[in-house]
Amino acid sequence: MSPTDLELLVTREMPFGMHKGRLIADLPGNYLNWFARNGFPKGEIGRLLALMQEIDHNGLADILTPLRQRSGTLPGRPDQA
């Protein structure tokens, strides 16, 4: 994990599936856990999903708050789908 990876969690959108277009940091835990059970995709997206699942599973999502503030992607904003 790198600081860049954490920034990507709050800026990169899910490129496929039922949550396409949603920020990776905003994906529901059950969706992330499904990937953990069934296998993460290859490449960067899989690495980011695995990182977010680990953060979510361990209750550490608050570590992303300063990055969300800096990037302007706070959860619950009307312009964030």
N, C-alpha and C positions, 0 to 999 in steps of 0.2 A: 504494500500500500504506500502511496505517496500523497503529498498534499494536492497534487494535480488530480489524482483519482477522486479525492473528496470533493473538489470543485466540480468535477464532471458529474457527480451524483446529483448536484443541484442545478445543473444546466443541460445535461443530455437527456433527450426524450427517448422513450421506449420506441424502437423502430418497427415493431410488429406486434401482432397478437391482440388480445382483447383490451389491452391498455395502451395501444399504440397512441403516441403523442403525449403521453403523461410523463412527467419527470421521473427519472429512476428513483429519486429520493421520496417520491410520493406514491410509489407502488405499494399495494396492500401486502401485509405480512404473509397472508395465506398464498398469494401469488408467488412471492419470493420463496416460500417454503416448498411450493410445488416444484420449482426449478431445483431446489436443493435435493429433493427426493428423486427427481427424474433426470437430472443432469442439466447443467448450465450450457448455453450455446458456446461455441468456440469463439475465440477472439476477444476484442475489447469489451463488447457488450456482455459477454458471459462473465468476464472478470469483474465488471462493475456490478452486475446483478448479484454475484457471489459476495462481493464486499457489502452491498446494501443489505443482503440477507443476514450477514453476520452482525452488522450494526443493529438492524432491527431486532434480531433474535436476542441480542444482549442488552436491549433497552438503551442504546447509546445514540438514538436519533438526535438528541439535543446537541451533539457535537457539530451537527450541520447548520445549526441556527445562525452562527456568525457568517458562514458562507452564503446562506440564503439571504441574509440582510445585505451583504455586499453585492450579490448578483440580482437582488430585487425579486426573488422567487419565493417569498414567504407563502406558506400554505394558507389556503382560504382566500387568497386574493381573487377578485372577480375576473381578472384577465388571465388567470391560470386555470386551464381546463382540467 
